[in-house]
């Protein structure tokens, strides 16, 4: 029986916030396609090292790289450290983010600045570093399906994701033709901190497909973008159609 060729054989990727949740799934999916993976983490060392071991069992190389993305020096040297560990990085996945609760009425400048720093500025810095060391490749930014609408309970977070969406489109034009830059907008996938699985299962009824997604759904989209040669400046909504209800909260007739 002929074994299917691995589509990312010999390439190397850096995934930020890779130790857990969606970042973990994306890292494994890229590795299964043959990519070496630099696993970035901040505080989850045990999980990052476990993921590295799991990736290496797939016959590719991996390295765990700790960096505090709030620290200017650690952020600016992260891509260089990944290249030193694995060679030229051809795939950058900006997945790390923070998700504090606040509203339009309660959000403070400090919270907005912190969200912008991690959710938008860090991806921009890493994208520029990526472009400086790679003539060709793929940048994938993790957005949120609610960039099509609003998130009233996480104001600073969603503001920062709107900025990242604009960065994605701008970078797609600036870095073409060699580097493709795209976004993935996850919907209802995992419960946020402080919530359980029942919380997500209840919300699944708000999704047109009447179910929640999985981290593997996001990872499949990442593999598609990392292997595509003719997609740039796009955002793939992996949300069961929920963003359509953000566009038209009262149904299509509300247009």
Steps between C-alpha positions, in 0.01 A plus 500: 500500500645834395544752780367847420767767476514743787425843356728699731796264499824683584336830590512662843230685691476725804170482688445750781297395800551144384503303825124472548162509336484615136875567478568141609270362229650721229854397597414130476319543169798677343735233635286221356547665161878488546578843646750556777336710772630763739259486794474841663369524854499748785409321822403149388843338494383150594237497224746643246762233572234230480390634161859504374532132590172423326611684186838326491322163498360604163851497356560875486694744715358724768623754752331664799568873515394708800431869441297762679339689212458804726880516522636701206832314476347153534241580235750645256740205531243218492509450122882496504499237773257287300725528193805404706319191626339381177640700208311748285139535613258470207174499700408745776180442699407792725272321743590638845245740646345627821124510566403721796141597569389863470234707328485829317398661827770342715802459271810689616789628291737257672286202399475623141876549484567150637261339253650691209851411613441123495217457252615744231845650561677168570369345174612811310851488648532129427366544147762766425773276641365212294508707181858605574624139505267329252449589135209258478257356750170529681380710792177389669333727755238369742213746511148446635172441319360805677715735298192491278292641784557577866602341827334719759661327797861504374533849356878549511557149365271542198639847427846346482380222269356761264846658490657160428250451216615829347865399546425171321362673192772766494781246539347283225551787255833619636663154507367363171597327282734289711311482830131422539324644804160371608274476802292233667196613699397227745152492642365284781786257564610482866365645823675816620666515842246460776244321279435129455404279208129541577537872433629432148242229435217741587638764265521242220129558443585851379712357217325440165654151480376436857830371629831620633832465323822340614864614508560254220260695279718808545814295443362367170448858382856586602638209298294610199640854518855378561485286186305736273686683224220733390325635809601820677326781687210270589335406828351153531208486744502165679190555706212297364356810340465696824655814351204523262280566801740775602445662161123455517399447867130506414533275199575566131190714461659762729716612207 
